[in-house]
C-alpha cells in the first residue's frame, strides 16, 4: 500500500491489485478510509470518515488531482 501523499492526518495511498480500475485514490485517517475516483472526482466509498472530513479530503483531492493521477499511472505502470 504505497503512500502517494500525506497531508496532515490524511494518508493518500494505492492498493497494488487495483490497476484494472479507473484512476482512484484511497485516503486513510484515524476515523476510517475512503476512496475517490479521480476522473471525474467523486466519492466511491466511505468507511467511517465523518462528512466534514470527507469535504476536506475532497478539497485535497481536487487540489492534488494531477499529481495523484500521475502517481496512479506510475504505480500501476499504465
Long-range contacts (C-beta under 8 A, 24 or more apart in sequence): 1-26, 2-75, 4-67, 4-68, 4-71, 4-72, 4-75, 5-64, 5-67, 5-68, 5-71, 7-60, 7-64, 10-56, 10-57, 10-60, 12-60, 12-64, 12-68, 14-71, 14-72, 14-75, 14-76, 16-75, 18-76, 19-75, 19-76, 19-77, 19-78, 23-68, 23-69, 23-72, 23-73, 24-72, 25-61, 25-68, 25-72, 27-57, 27-61, 29-53, 36-61, 38-65, 38-68, 38-69, 38-72, 39-69, 41-65
